[in-house]
Amino acid sequence: MLVSLDSVLSLEECVFVVILAYLGFTLGVQMLMPLRTYIGFADGACRSTRNISSAAWVIYSPSDELVSMHGVSLGQTTNNIAEYSAVIELLSESISFGIRRLIVRLDSELVVLQLNRVYAIRNPVLLRLFLKVRLLEREFDYIKYHHIPRSLNTLADAIASRMLNRHLQ
């Protein structure tokens, strides 16, 4: 067989072709096997007149099926502590379900900005809760926090309000 010198690839060109082939294969696998990212909603509620709060969370599968929804009464705490407690409970329950990829949606802009390291945390109680969230995050391959308007967090908000009402009765 006769090979012309014009048709021989350089080492750099061979490496480039191999990298392109690998990237194409990887992208093809990702398109065939979509990433299984769950969606979690968390909300804390506080009745300032009685200083009673609650936390609620909801988990949806990647196919938008309801996986879990729960709420707890927290007693006398602040609204920000209730918001962090809701995130901690959401992450803990997600871990117990074996969830490794999670998008967390909250209507508390302050907590989202703190968790995304935009705002500093000066309150020692909130800092302790923040650090607990960071420890739980180690169990995830992927986790993101998004701020949403309260109108898009209706189920978690309703559960948190219901927990407050039950506590007050």
C-alpha positions as CSV (number, residue, x, y, z in Angstrom):
1,M,0.0,0.0,0.0
2,L,1.3,3.4,-0.9
3,V,0.8,6.3,1.6
4,S,1.5,9.8,0.5
5,L,3.1,12.2,3.0
6,D,0.2,14.6,2.6
7,S,-2.3,12.2,4.2
8,V,-0.3,11.5,7.4
9,L,-1.6,13.3,10.5
10,S,0.8,15.0,12.9
11,L,0.8,13.9,16.5
12,E,-1.1,17.1,17.5
13,E,-3.7,16.4,14.9
14,C,-4.2,12.8,16.1
15,V,-4.6,14.0,19.7
16,F,-7.1,16.6,18.5
17,V,-9.2,14.0,16.6
18,V,-9.2,11.7,19.7
19,I,-10.3,14.5,22.0
20,L,-13.1,15.4,19.5
21,A,-14.2,11.8,19.3
22,Y,-14.3,11.5,23.1
23,L,-16.2,14.8,23.6
24,G,-18.7,13.7,20.9
25,F,-19.2,10.3,22.7
26,T,-19.6,11.9,26.1
27,L,-22.1,14.4,24.8
28,G,-24.0,11.6,23.1
29,V,-24.2,9.6,26.4
30,Q,-25.4,12.7,28.3
31,M,-28.1,13.3,25.8
32,L,-29.3,9.6,26.0
33,M,-29.1,9.6,29.8
34,P,-30.4,12.9,31.1
35,L,-29.0,13.9,34.5
36,R,-31.4,13.1,37.3
37,T,-31.6,16.4,39.1
38,Y,-34.3,16.7,41.7
39,I,-36.0,19.9,42.6
40,G,-36.5,20.9,46.2
41,F,-38.6,23.7,47.6
42,A,-38.0,25.0,51.2
43,D,-39.8,27.6,53.2
44,G,-39.7,28.9,56.7
45,A,-42.6,30.7,58.4
46,C,-42.8,32.9,61.5
47,R,-45.7,34.5,63.3
48,S,-44.0,37.6,64.8
49,T,-46.9,38.2,67.2
50,R,-46.1,34.9,69.0
51,N,-42.6,34.4,67.7
52,I,-43.5,30.9,66.7
53,S,-42.0,29.4,63.5
54,S,-42.1,26.4,61.3
55,A,-40.2,24.9,58.4
56,A,-41.5,23.0,55.3
57,W,-40.0,21.3,52.3
58,V,-41.1,19.6,49.1
59,I,-39.1,17.3,46.8
60,Y,-39.9,16.6,43.1
61,S,-38.3,14.0,40.9
62,P,-36.7,14.9,37.6
63,S,-39.9,13.9,35.9
64,D,-41.9,16.4,38.1
65,E,-43.4,13.7,40.4
66,L,-44.0,14.6,44.0
67,V,-41.4,12.6,46.1
68,S,-42.0,14.0,49.5
69,M,-43.5,16.9,51.4
70,H,-43.1,17.6,55.1
71,G,-43.2,20.3,57.7
72,V,-42.2,20.8,61.4
73,S,-43.0,23.2,64.1
74,L,-39.8,24.9,65.4
75,G,-41.2,26.8,68.4
76,Q,-39.8,30.3,69.1
77,T,-37.2,31.2,66.5
78,T,-36.7,33.9,64.0
79,N,-37.8,33.8,60.4
80,N,-34.2,33.4,59.1
81,I,-33.6,30.5,61.4
82,A,-36.8,28.9,60.1
83,E,-35.6,29.4,56.5
84,Y,-32.3,27.7,57.3
85,S,-34.0,24.9,59.2
86,A,-36.2,24.2,56.1
87,V,-33.0,23.9,53.9
88,I,-31.4,21.6,56.4
89,E,-34.4,19.4,56.6
90,L,-34.7,19.3,52.8
91,L,-31.1,18.3,52.4
92,S,-31.3,15.7,55.1
93,E,-34.4,14.1,53.6
94,S,-32.9,14.3,50.1
95,I,-29.8,12.4,51.4
96,S,-32.0,9.8,53.0
97,F,-33.7,9.2,49.6
98,G,-30.3,8.8,48.0
99,I,-30.6,12.0,45.9
100,R,-27.2,13.2,44.7
101,R,-28.3,16.1,42.4
102,L,-30.5,18.8,43.8
103,I,-31.7,22.3,42.9
104,V,-33.1,24.1,46.0
105,R,-35.6,26.8,45.5
106,L,-36.4,29.4,48.2
107,D,-38.3,32.6,48.5
108,S,-35.8,33.9,51.1
109,E,-33.4,36.1,49.1
110,L,-31.2,36.6,52.1
111,V,-30.6,32.9,52.7
112,V,-30.0,32.2,49.0
113,L,-27.5,35.0,48.8
114,Q,-25.8,33.7,51.9
115,L,-25.7,30.1,50.7
116,N,-24.4,31.3,47.3
117,R,-21.6,33.2,49.2
118,V,-22.7,36.6,48.0
119,Y,-23.6,37.9,51.5
120,A,-21.5,37.4,54.6
121,I,-23.1,36.0,57.7
122,R,-22.5,37.9,60.9
123,N,-25.1,36.3,63.2
124,P,-23.4,33.4,65.0
125,V,-26.6,31.3,65.1
126,L,-27.1,31.7,61.4
127,L,-23.4,30.9,60.8
128,R,-23.8,27.7,62.7
129,L,-26.8,26.7,60.5
130,F,-24.9,27.8,57.4
131,L,-22.0,25.5,58.3
132,K,-24.4,22.6,58.9
133,V,-25.8,23.2,55.4
134,R,-22.2,23.1,54.1
135,L,-21.6,19.7,55.8
136,L,-24.8,18.3,54.3
137,E,-23.8,19.5,50.8
138,R,-20.8,17.1,50.9
139,E,-23.3,14.3,50.2
140,F,-24.3,15.8,46.9
141,D,-22.6,15.6,43.5
142,Y,-24.5,18.8,42.4
143,I,-26.4,21.3,44.4
144,K,-27.6,24.8,43.5
145,Y,-29.7,27.4,45.3
146,H,-32.2,29.6,43.4
147,H,-34.3,32.5,44.7
148,I,-37.9,32.4,43.6
149,P,-40.9,34.6,44.3
150,R,-43.2,33.4,47.1
151,S,-45.9,32.9,44.4
152,L,-43.8,30.0,43.0
153,N,-43.3,28.4,46.4
154,T,-47.0,27.9,47.3
155,L,-46.9,24.2,48.4
156,A,-44.0,24.6,50.9
157,D,-45.5,27.9,52.1
158,A,-48.9,26.3,52.7
159,I,-47.3,23.4,54.6
160,A,-45.3,25.9,56.8
161,S,-48.5,27.9,57.5
162,R,-50.4,24.8,58.3
163,M,-47.7,23.7,60.8
164,L,-48.0,27.1,62.5
165,N,-51.8,26.9,62.6
166,R,-51.6,23.4,64.2
167,H,-49.1,24.7,66.7
168,L,-51.4,27.6,67.7
169,Q,-54.5,25.5,68.2
